[in-house]
Amino acid sequence: MESRILFLGPVGAGKTTAVRTISDIEAVDTDVQASDEVADLKRTTTVAMDMGILQLSDTERVVLYGAPGQDRFDFMWEILLEQSDAVLLVLDHSAADPVADFRRYHTALMQVPRQRLPMAVGLTHVDCAPQLPLSVYDDYLHAARARCGCMMCTPPVLTMDTRERSDVRAALVTLAAMLEVSQRLPIKPCVA
C-alpha cells in the first residue's frame, strides 16, 4: 500500500528539510540558488518539488512531496495535491505574521476543487518566537470549527523541528491516523 503526503507552506518553513530528514532514500529535489527576495532568507529554493520515500514495511510506504514555497510556483500546488492523500502544512512560527501565512494557505487549500484531504499543521521555529502563544492558531480555527468540522477545516496544530526525525514522524503518524479515519468512515460534506 502506498500513501502520498504533501508538505506545503511558505519559503523557509522547513519543507525540504522535513522531506530530507524522514526519507529513507536520498531525497530528490529541484533546488536552485535563490536569486530574488528569497536569497535574504536562504541560499537555495525549491522550484518544482522535493520527493522522498518513507518505507514502513515490505508492503507499505509513504511517498513524500515537498511543494515550492514561492508564490510564483503556486501552480505546482494543485498538481501535487492531485497526487496526494494528505497535507502537512509547514509554517514558520517565527515569521513576521505566521497566522496570516496560515490563513493564506488554509484558504487556498479550501479553494481546491478536489475532495478535502486530511491536513495537519506543523509549526517550526517555535523556539525563536516564545512571545507568540500557540493559541493564536486555535483562535483562527475557532471560526472554521463553527462553520464546518471536516479535517481540512479544523486540522490539528503540532510543533516540530524538521531536523528531528522523531518530530517529523510524529506529524506523519497524526496524518496517517487521520487518513485511516477518512477512508473508513463516511466524511461529512464540507460546508465551508
Secondary structure, 3 states (H helix, E strand, C coil): CEEEEEEECCCCCCHHHHHHHHCCCCCECCEEECCCHHHHCCCEEECCCEEEEEECCCCCEEEEEECCCCHHHCHHHHHHHHCCCEEEEEEECCCCCHHHHHHHHHHHHHHCCCCCCCEEEEEECHHHCCCCCCHHHHHHHHHHHHHCCCCCCCCCEEECCCCCHHHHHHHHHHHHHHHHHHHHCCCCCCCC
